[in-house]
Amino acid sequence: MISAGDFRNGVTFEMDGNVYSIIEFQHVKPGKGAAFVRTKIRNVISGSVTEKTFNPNDKYPTAFVERKEMEYLYSDGDLYYFMDNETYEQLPINASVMGDNFKFVKENMVCKVLSYKGNVFGVEPPNFVELQVTKTDPGFKGDTATNATKPATLETGAEIKVPLFIDEGEMIRIDTRTGEYMERA
């Protein structure tokens, strides 16, 4: 059992016969009245997102979510194929399950495939990936009072902001959770 006061991002729990995953949470203590927890939750099975407030003392059963490491092989239209590293079975996953941060994943990377009772509902890429910059404008020295950035296209097609000193062909490290440049690789 988990109480609503202990909610964190990524926690999964059962409520009203459905399984929910917490996307965002905010513990609110108003000046007057009781505290409450404001959340944005995703139904793991249907994928619908709703906002709901909870009393911090409410208790819900924890849902067991299987996190299995699988290697991303290739995509074919709306299907992304993953291989189980132990049994070598290939698993096709629909594009609607992929999150926004999947744009940083290239072929042969190992990801965590999330499933509940055999239903795949999400794919977690590695927290940090190293990718090559394929296209960016040259940086110019001069009028920079603070950290200046410029847009860059990566080998996976994703676009991020990088510092002015990064050139085409360089390998950089990216945090897939925030989509931000970390450092040169």
N, C-alpha and C positions, 0 to 999 in steps of 0.2 A: 504494500500500500504506500502511496505517496500523497502527502498533503499539498494543497494548492500553494501554501507558503514556501514550499521547496521546489517549485517549478523553475526550470532553467531551459534555455534553448536546446532543442533536440530531444527532450524528454518525451517518451511515449506512454500513454495511459489509456485505460478503457473507461468509457462513459456512455451510458444509454445504449449499450450493445455495439458501439462503434469504437474504433481505435483512432486516437488523435495524437498528433505530433506537434509540439510547441514550436512555432516559428519565432514569435516575439513575446516577451512578457514584461510587465512593469508592476512593481510593488508600490501601491499608492497609499499614503497615510495622510488623509485630509485633516485639516485643523479641527474639524468637528465631525464626530461620527466614527464608525469603525473602519479599520484598514481593509483594503481589498486588493485583489490581483487582477489586473487588466491584461488579457492575452489575445494573441492572434494564433488560432490553431488550424491545422490542416487535417482533414479526414484522410487517414492513410489509405483506405480502400478506394474511395471515390475521387480524392484529390481536391475536394472543395475546401475553400478557406473561409473561416468565420471568425468574428471577434466575439469574445465572451468574457464576462467578469466572474470571478470566483471569490468566495469567502476564504481567507487563508487557512481556516480550520477544516475545510472540506477535504475528505480523503477519497482517493480513487485507486483501483488496482493498477499496478504497473503492467504494461504490455511487454512481453518478451519479443524483441525485434532481433532477427538474425542478421549479423553483419559479416558477409563473406567476401574475402579478397578474391577478385577476378581480374583477368587481364583483358583490357579493351583491344579488340582485334580490328574491326572495321565497321563502317556504316553503309547501309544499302537502302537509300530512300529514307523512310521514317523509322527504320529498324537499326539499332546499334547492337553489334554482336560482341558478347563477352565470353571468355573461356575460363572454366573452373580449373585452377592450377593443380588440383589433386586428381580429378577424374577426367580431365581434358574434354569435358562436354561443353558444347557451345550453347549459350543462352541468348536468344534475341530479346531485346528490351525496346519498347516503344519510345519514340522521341518525346512524348508528352510527360514521361517520367523523369527525364533529364532536367537538372536544374540549370540556372543561368551560368553557374561556375563551370559547367562541363565544356565550355568553349576553350578552356585552357588545357584540355586533355588531347594528347596525340596518340596515335596507334602504339600498341605494346606497353602502355602505362598500366600499372596495377591500381585498381580502384576498389572501393568497398561497395558492394551491392546490398541494399537494405531490403529485407523482406519480412512479412508477417504472415505466418501460416502458409507459406509458399507463394504469396502474392508480392511481387516486386513493386515497391513504391518509391524508391529513390536510389540514386547513385552518388556516392561521396568521392570526389577526386582526391588525390594526395593534397595535403595542406600546402606544400610548396612544390612548384615545378620549375624546371629550367627550360626556357624556350629561346629560339633565335629571333632577332628583330629582322623582318624581311623588308620593311619599308618605313622610312622616317625622313623628315626634312633635316638638313644640316642645322646644327645649333649655332647661334651667333652670340659672341661675347658682347657685353655692353649693358644697357639699361636694366639690370636685374637687381632689384632691391631685396627680393626674397627668393625662395626656391621657385625657379621658373621651370615649367614643364612644357613638353610638346607631345602631340599624338604620335603613336607608333603602332604599326601593324605587325603581329607576331606570325610565326609559321603556321599556327592553327587557324589564322584568319581573325582572331580576336584583336580588338583595339584597346590600348591602355595609354595612360599618360606616363612619360618617362622624363628624367632630367635631360637638360640640353646637351650634356657630354656623351650621351649614348648615340652610337652610329649604327648604320645598317650592317648586318652580319654578326653583331655581337650577341653573346649568350647572356640572358638576364634571368634572375630568379624572381618569381611572382608568388604572392600569397593568394591562393585560389579562393579563400574565404572572403577576402575583401576586394580582390581583383586589382591590387596595387603592386607597383614595382617595389622590390625589396633591395636588390643589389646586383652588381655584375656577378656572373657565375665564373 
